[in-house]
Amino acid sequence: MNIEELQELCKSLPSVTEDIKWESDLCFCVGTKMFCVVGLNQSPTSASFKVTPEEFDELSIKKGFKPAPYVARYKWVLVEDITTLSAKEWKYYITQSYTLVKDKLPAKIKKELSL
C-alpha cells in the first residue's frame, strides 16, 4: 500500500474530506472529525487511525506499531510504515476507524451528511 492507494481507500467512504494539517500530515475526516492521518515527507511513511480498545492493546505492542502520539488515549495507533499492512488489512482498519468516528458524530451532523 502506498499513499495514493491509501488516499483512494479513504476517499471512497461516504462524506470524507481531505486536508493537510500541521504542514505535513494528510488528514481524512468525516464530519470534521479525523479518522486517518498520514505523515507526508517521511521515509518510511507512517499513518495513524482509531481502533477498538481490544485492538489498541494488541496492536500497541506489536512490532511496527505504537500508540499514536497525542491521541493514544482515544485508542489511536501509529503504524510506522504503511507497507507493513496488506491492502485487505488497510481496508479493514480504515473502514473500522471511519465507522468508529462516524458513529460518535452528533445526530444533526449525521443528518446533514446523509449518514
PEMOQUI-V938887 format. One record per run of one state. SS is the DSSP state (helix for helix, strand for strand, loop for the rest). FROM is the first residue (numbers start at 1). LEN is the number of residues. If there is no record, write none. Layout:
((SS:FROM:LEN) (SS:FROM:LEN))
This chain:
((loop:1:2) (helix:3:9) (loop:12:4) (strand:16:6) (loop:22:3) (strand:25:6) (loop:31:2) (strand:33:7) (loop:40:7) (strand:47:4) (loop:51:2) (helix:53:8) (loop:61:4) (strand:65:3) (loop:68:4) (helix:72:3) (loop:75:1) (strand:76:4) (loop:80:2) (helix:82:3) (loop:85:2) (helix:87:17) (loop:104:3) (helix:107:6) (loop:113:3))
